[in-house]
């Protein structure tokens, strides 16, 4: 068999080249299903990245996933996750980039922060511990992914420096999203309830008041909280408090229920609590998530956390199937180009670079083969002169 051959049927296209045998269907499916880069796919077949790139080019596979997005194995936005994103963006969460979502809270709300991280699954990139002037905080941000762009468009229509509430920001808010808004940035009042909204305009505040009334039947007003700083609240009136609590209570997690009753803040968490909670979180989401900001906590997590992600498991399964010859695609180094094949290609007008790309060789190898066979560098030019 030639060192380079492509066989095409109605079902598949199979490449036979220097590096082995490769099925277009199998490689395409693995790139998409496991969310791989060229390098990740090359590792599965024990090839170098440039070698796999040549294989994909020969098969006409043009799929390319952005590097950040390959880190998210499951990029599905569930209805519950959607409500969490909308609700927390009405609160304190933020997007410092159109593709990146972040949340930060006091250590007292650590359990709530990890609850949000669990909801986001594969999206979370790093959890960070911070010592700030006003206390200790824990925050996280996600990998950058294009599926998050619509949320940026909803809340940052006037630029990424500041959130801006429009009619479309929360038009599909449901009780679950309302609960997240309250858990994120709400508080108990003597008569009614408060939803903190920060430094927003009167127009934005009026829009939120109308939304609560039309969608949930909740009566509220837009009030100044700190006039000097421009901070405001949405005050839920006393006559709507029972209805508001009835709507959100099923979605409020245990550690945040103190906000419904006006009880005291939960106890202050310790560093050991962070390590234990992070290890538990990694086990729930099925992968190891990076923790930074405190070496003691980082070391504790590393010594106890050992989770194989779903993506790593899928890669292992593919490698096992390759070893057992259950797939068409496999690495099998073939013979070099014969002198006859090389002369035929050069005679057809191919240069060293074109031969290298076609067969998956390095350009240097083609040059050495020419030298071994005694084919001069100017072979193509000499052939043209003879033909004339």
N, C-alpha and C positions, 0 to 999 in steps of 0.2 A: 504494500500500500504506500502511496505517496506520503511524504512527510506533512503535506497539507492537503486536506480534502474536506469538502462540505457536502453532506448528504441531506437533501430536503425531501420530506414527504408531506402528505396532507396534514399530518398530526404534529410533526416536530422537525426541527433542523438540528443536525448533529455535526459538530466540528471535530476533525481529527487533525491535531497539529503536534508540534514539537513536545508540548507539555502533557498530552494525553487526549482524552475523549470528553467532550462537553456538550450537553444538551441545552438548547436555547430555552425550552420550557422550564427545565429544572433550575437553571441559573436565574431566570427572570422571576420565578416564583420565590426563590430563596431571598433575592434582593428585596422584594416587596414584603413578603410575609414576615421575615425576621428583621426587617428594616436595617439593612446592611449598607456599608460603604464598599467601594471596590476593595479597600484594604481588608475589611472584615470578611468579604467573600474569598479573597485570596488566602487568608489564614486558614479557612476551612479546607481548601484544596492544597495547602502547603506550597503556594506559589508566591512570588513577589508581586507587589501591587502593579508594577508596569506590565508584568506578564498577564495578570488577570485582565488588565485594561485592554490588552491586545486581543485576548480571547473574546471579551464582550464586543469589541469593535468588529471582529470577524463575523460574529453572530448577529450583528446589527442590533444589539441591545443598548438602547440609549437612556435607560432609566438612571437618574442620578438623584439621590436623596441628600438634602443639605446635612452637613455634619452634625449640627445640633439635634436635628430631628431623628437621626439614627439612634440617639440615646433614649428615645421614647418608644418602647416596644408596643404599647397599647395607647393609641392617641384618640380613643373614643371619648367624646364628651357626652356623658349620660345626662338625662333630665335633672337628676339630683345634683350632679356636678355643675350643670349650667346655673341652677338656682343658687348654689353656693358662690359661684363666681360673680353673678349679678348682685347678690345680697351683700357680699363682703366689699365689693367695689363701691357700693353705696356707703359703706363704712370706711374702715381704715386701710384696707388693702390697696395696692398700687401697681402700676405698670411703668417701669422705668425704660421700657423698650416695647415697641408694638407687638413683639412676640414673647414677652416675658412678664410673668405675674409674680408678685411678692406679697408676703404678709409678715408683720412684726407685732409682737405683743410682750407685755410684761411677763416675767417668769411665773407670776401668779396664774396667768392664763395659758400656761404651757400645754395643758391637756387639750384645750380648745385649739391651739395652734397645730398640735399633732393630729387632731381630728380632721382639720382642713387638709393637712398634708396627706392623710390616708385617703381622703376623697379624691385627691389629685393623682394618686397612684404613681405611674411611671414619669409623670411630668416633673416631679420635684428633683432639683439638682443638689442643693446643699442646705443644711440646717446650720445656723450660726448662733453662738452664744456671745452676748455683748455685755460689757460692764459700762454703763452710761452714767452721766452725772446725776440723773434722777432715779437710778436703780439699775437692776439687771433685766435684760430683755433677751428673748429668743426670736429669731426670724428665719424665714426661708425664702428662696426664690426658685423658679422653675427653669428648666432648659428652655431655650428659645425655640418656639414652634409656631408655624404659620397658622395653625388652627386657633391660636389665641388672638390673632389680629382683629377679628370682629368685635372682641370685647374692648380692645383699645379704641377702635372706631366709635364704639358706643359712648365711652366715657372721656375720651381725650380728643374730641372733635375740634377743639381750639388749640391743640398743641400738646406736646408731652410734658410740659412743665407743671400742668395743673389739670385736675379732673374738671369736667364741665357737664352738668346734668341737662339732658334734653328730653324731649318726649319719648324718644326711642331708647333711652338709657335703661329704663325699667318698665317698659310697656308690657312685658310678659312676666313680671314679678308675681310669684305665687306665695302662699303662706310659708312654704319652706324657705324661700329666699328672704321673706320678711323676717323670719326667725334668725337667719344668719346676720342680717343687718342689725337686729337687736343684740344678738350675742356679741357681734363685733364692736358695735359702738352705741349701745343703748344703755339706759339706766332706769332704775326704779325711782318714782317720785312720790311725794306724800299723797297726792290725789290722782295724778295721771302718770304717764310714762314719757320718757324722752328718747328720741333718736338723734344722736349728735350728727351734724352734717358739715361741720367745719366752716371754712371761709367760702361760702357760696353767695350768689347774688339773690336779691329779692325775687327776681324772675324764676330762678331755679327753685327757690323755696316754695313759691306759689305753685309751681308745677308738681312738686312732690306732695303738697297738701291736697291738690286736686286728684292725684293718683290714688292716694290712700282712701279718699272719700268715694271715688267712682268705682274702684276695683274691690275694696274691702268693706266699704261702709263705715270707715273709721273717721271720726271727726277730729281734726287737729288744727294747730296754728303754727306759724313760722315765727320763732322768737329769737331775739339776740341773747347770746350766752355771755360773750365778752365783746362788748361794743368796740373797745380799743383795738382788739386784735381782729375784729370782723368775724368772730366765730358765732355760729347759730345752732339752734336746736329745732327739731320738729317736736312740738309738745302735743301728745295724745291726750285729749280731754278726759276728765274723770268719767263721763258717761260712756265713753268708748273703751275704757280700760279693760273691763271684763271680756268684751268681745275680742279685743286685741290679744289678750292672754289666751283665750280659747283657740284662736287661730294658730298661734305660734307654739304653744306648749308641747304638742306632740313632736316637735322638731328641735326642741331645746335639749342639748346634751346634759347629763347629770352635773358635770362640774360647773355649768353656767346657770343652773336653776336658781342660784342665789339672787340673780338679777330680777327674777319674777316676783320675789317675796320681799326684797329689800334687806336681806340678811347681810351679815358682814362678809368682807372679802374672804376667800378661802385662804388656808394657811400658806405661808411662804414656802416655796419648794426649795430643796437643797440640790447640790450638784449630783449627788447619788441618784436623786429622783430623775434628773435629766438623762443620765446614762441608761437607767432602767427603762424609761419611757421610750428612748430612742431605739434601744434594742428590740423592744416590743413592737414598735412601729415598723422597723425593718422586717420583722417576721411577718407582720400582717400584709405588707405590700409585696413581699416576696423578693426583695432585693436589698443590697447594702447601700444605704444612702450616706453620703459624706457628711461628717459633722466637723465643724471648725470653731475656733475661738477660745478653746480651753484644752490644754494638753492633757490634763488629768482625766477629763471626761472622754477625750478622744481615745486615750490609751485604754480606758475601761471598756469602751465600746468595741475597740479592735480586738480585745482579748476575749470577748464573749460573743460577738456577732459574726456569724458565718452562714450567710444565706446565698444559695445559688438562685440567680434570677431566672425568670421564665425565658428570657432571651438566651442566656448562657445554656440553659437546659435544651432549648431548641437547637442551638449550635452543636452541642454534644450529640444529640440524636442524629443530626445530619452526618456528622463525622462517623458515627457508628454505622450508619447505613452505607456510607462510602466504603468503609473497611469490609463490610459484609457483602459488597458488590450488589447492593439492592438498588442502586441508581445507575443510570447510564453514564453520568459524569464521574470521571476519576482521573487522578494524575498517573501518568505512565510515560516517563521520558522515552522519546522515540529517537531513531537514528538521525544524524545530521543530514542536511541536504546532500544528495549525490552530485557528482560533477556534472552529469547529464542534465539534472533538474536545474542546477544553478546556471549552466550555460544557456539552457533553453529560456530561462527567465530574463537573463541579461540580453539575450538576442531579441527578446520581445520588447525590450525598451525599459526594463526595470533597473533602477539604481540600487545601491547598497541599502539605502534607507527604506525604499519600497519593499525590497525582499525581506528585510528585518521585520517590518510591520506585518507583512502578509503571513510569515511563518512563526512569529512570536520569538524571533531571535534578538539578541543585541546586535547593534550595528557593527561592533568590533568583531563579533563571531563571523559575520558575513565576510568582512574584510579578510580574516584569517583563512576562511575556507577558500576564498579566491586565491590567496597566496599559496595554499597547499596544492590547489589544482593548477597553479601556474596561469591563472587568468589575470591579465593586466588590468590596472586601474582604468585605463582609457579604453576598455573593451568596447563599450557602447559607441564611442567616437570612431574607433577603428572599424567597427562593423558598418557604420553609416558611410564611411569613406569607401569601403569595398563595394557596397551596394551601388554607390554613385558611379 
